[in-house]
Amino acid sequence: MGAFVISKRFNGVFKFVFSSRKGKTIFTSMGYKSFEDCSKDIDVLMLKLEEISYQKERVSNGKYIFRILIEERILAVSRKYSTELMLQKGVDEINKYASKAEILDFSNDDSDFFDLDLLEEIN
């Protein structure tokens, strides 16, 4: 189905990625100063898919990317694709699954995963 994953960069800026059903990153958002602004743009993407435009281009290394725009504002930039067909599959994945995607929040500083190195130190 796909998922929006919110995280926090080391500099304190929030971002989200949209991952495909197979767990591959399709695009990464711009940076946000607050969690709320980050969440709002996810809602915009989910609810206004028909208003999104895709700016597709070929970059200097010969690969393809797209930018996601709404009202001429860039919300996100895709990963690099080797062919135009693969790029289009990324766009299709967004159009098909973004409105039903889960939202996962990994922005807090507390890890939900147990640290195996710490376990070894304890034992």
N, C-alpha and C positions, 0 to 999 in steps of 0.2 A: 504494500500500500504506500509506502514512503513515510518520511518523518521530517519534521522541522526540529533541529537540535540547537538549543540555545546554549552558548558557552560564554565565558569571560576571558578575554586576553590578559596577558600578564600586566599590561598597562591599565587595566581596569575597564576597558572598553568592551561592551557587549556585542555579540554577533550571532548570526544563526546560519546554519547550512540546511539545505534540503537534500536529503539522501533518498536514493531510489529504493525500490522494493528489495533490491539485492545488497543494499548498504553502501553503494557507491555515491560519493558526493556529486550532485548535479550542479549546484551553485552555492556561493558564499555571499552573504549580505555585506553591506557597508557596515562601518562601526557605529555604535550608538552609545551615548553617554549614560543612558538609563535603561534598566530592564523593561520599563513600561513602554518606552519608544520602540524598543526591539520587538516586544510582543505586539504592539499596534501594527507594525509593518507586516508581521506574519498574518495577522487578521486581515489586513488589506489584501495580501496575496491570496489568501484562502477564499475570501468573499467576493473579490473583484477580478477573477481570472479573465473575464471577457474584456476588461479594460486595460490589461497588461499589453505592452508592446515589447517585441524582442528586437534588439539591434544586433545583427549578426555581422561578424567581420573575420577576416583572416589576419592573423598576427604575424610578426616578423619571422618566426620560426616555421611558418607554413601551416600551423595548426589553426583551428577555428574556435572562436569563443562567441558568446552572446551576452548582452547586458539586458537585464530586466528593468523596464521603465514603466512608471505609471505617472501620468500627467507630466511627462518630460523629466521626471526625477528618477535617477538611477537607484534602484533598491538593491541590486545584486549583480554579481558577475559570475559567469559559469566557469567550470573547469575547462581545460583545453581539450579539444577533440581532434582526432587525427583526420577525420573526413567530415564533409558536410552532412552526409547521411547519419553519422553518429551524433552530430550536433542536433539534427532534427529529431532524433530519437530522444535526446535529452529534453527538448522542448515538449515533445509529445508526452513524456513522462510527467512533466509539470502539469500540463493541461488535463491529463487524465486523473492524476492522483493527489494533487496539492490540496484540493478542496476537502478531501477526506483524510488527510494525513494526521498523524499523531503529533503532538508538541511535547518534546522532551526537554526538561530544564536541567542542564549540567553547569549552571552559572555560579552556584554557591561554592565556597572554598572548601567545604567538607566533602571528602571523597566518599562516594557510595560503594567503592570497591576496597576490599581488604588488601592491605599492603603485605605481600608475601615476604619482602625483605625484613619487615618488622617482625613477622612471625618467626623467621629464622633467628633473629637476634634474641627473641624472648626464650626460645628453646635452647 
